[in-house]
Structures are given as C-alpha cells and as structure tokens.
Amino acid sequence: MLGWVVLLLLIGGGAAVYFKLHPENLPEWVAGLGVGKDLQTTTVYKWKDASGAWQITEQPPAAGIDYEVQSQVRDTNVLPLPPKLER
C-alpha cells in the first residue's frame, strides 16, 4: 500500500514540475479553471516614442509618457507587422 502512495506522489510531483516549466501544455479543461493562468500571461506596456513608433516592453516608460497596460498570452507575437512594401 505504501508503495502505491509513493508512486502516486512521484507521478503528481513530476506532473506539477512539468506543467510549471511548460504551462502552455496544460489541458484546456485545467486552463479553463484558471489554474496556472498567471504562468501563461505577462503584463506589457505599450506607448509611442518621440518618433511615433510603438514601443512594447515589460517595464513602464519614463514618467510623463502616456502608456497602455496589456496582458499578453505567453508565446503570442506582440510585435507589429512590418510595413507593406510597395511594388
């Protein structure tokens, strides 16, 4: 009986470590419960610099610059698309 308990603890511990390192692999039903949600998102700050280009960073800009706080899902591209080339 003790062997089964130890085996279950090892399996549960291994799963916890795996999903801590790879939260994107959480099953949808688990992610839907909000478990690990903080591991799958990050907060970013978006603002325009003096030349009018958008800046997106993990730290807010200097004081006096208007910015927008966004929550981004891990592994999501937050960079703007490059301008279209004219032919």
C-alpha positions in Angstrom: 0.0 0.0 0.0 2.8 2.4 0.9 4.4 1.7 -2.5 1.3 2.9 -4.3 1.1 6.1 -2.3 4.8 6.8 -3.0 4.2 6.1 -6.7 1.2 8.5 -6.9 3.2 11.2 -5.1 6.1 10.8 -7.6 3.7 11.0 -10.5 1.9 14.0 -9.1 5.1 15.8 -8.3 6.5 15.1 -11.7 3.4 16.5 -13.4 3.5 19.6 -11.2 7.1 20.3 -12.2 6.4 19.6 -15.9 3.4 22.0 -16.0 5.3 24.6 -14.0 8.0 24.6 -16.7 5.6 24.2 -19.6 2.3 25.9 -18.8 1.3 26.1 -22.4 0.8 22.3 -22.3 -1.9 22.5 -19.6 -5.0 20.7 -20.8 -7.8 23.1 -21.8 -10.1 21.9 -19.0 -7.4 22.7 -16.4 -6.6 26.1 -18.0 -10.3 26.8 -18.1 -10.4 26.6 -14.3 -7.9 29.4 -14.1 -5.1 27.0 -12.8 -1.7 28.3 -14.0 -3.3 31.3 -15.6 -0.7 33.6 -14.1 2.0 31.4 -15.7 0.5 31.8 -19.1 0.3 35.6 -19.2 2.6 38.5 -18.8 2.0 42.2 -18.4 3.4 44.6 -21.1 3.4 48.3 -21.5 2.7 49.9 -24.9 3.4 53.5 -25.9 4.6 55.7 -28.8 8.1 57.1 -28.6 9.2 60.6 -29.7 9.4 59.5 -33.4 5.9 58.0 -33.3 7.0 54.3 -33.3 5.2 51.9 -31.0 7.2 50.5 -28.1 6.2 47.4 -26.2 8.2 46.4 -23.1 7.9 44.6 -19.8 8.7 47.8 -17.9 6.6 51.0 -18.0 8.1 54.1 -19.8 9.6 57.1 -18.1 7.4 59.4 -16.1 5.2 61.7 -18.2 4.7 59.3 -21.1 1.2 58.0 -21.7 1.1 54.3 -22.0 -1.4 51.4 -22.1 -1.1 48.2 -19.9 -1.9 45.0 -21.7 -1.9 41.4 -20.6 -0.4 39.1 -23.3 -0.7 35.3 -23.5 2.6 33.5 -23.5 4.0 32.7 -26.9 1.9 35.4 -28.6 3.7 37.8 -31.0 3.2 41.3 -29.7 5.4 43.0 -32.3 3.6 45.0 -35.0 3.5 43.8 -38.6 6.2 45.3 -40.8 5.0 47.9 -43.3 3.9 46.6 -46.7 6.4 47.0 -49.5 5.1 48.9 -52.5 5.8 47.5 -55.9 
